[in-house]
Amino acid sequence: MLTNRPVIVPDNMVIEIICQARDGEAFLTIDGQLGERLMRQDRIVCRSSEHSVHLIRPPKMFFFDVLREKLKWGER
């Protein structure tokens, strides 16, 4: 079953991922956009942006409630 496993790191940390798969066997998909084929030794670098964004959350709609409903957690 697909589940969400968030990782929390300090905002000054840089995360670097190096693709070890054979050419074209791995894809990078960010925020549900079309995937980008990765080649061996491609590097993905994640760091905090100097820009910020303000998000709007509908009232009474919480992240884990949405996950619970969509992933059917707790159902038999």
PyMOL commands that set and color helices and strands:
alter all, ss='L'
color gray80, all
select helices_A, chain A and resi 63-70
alter helices_A, ss='H'
color red, helices_A
select strands_A, chain A and resi 15-18+26-28+36-38+43-46
alter strands_A, ss='S'
color yellow, strands_A
deselect
rebuild
show_as cartoon
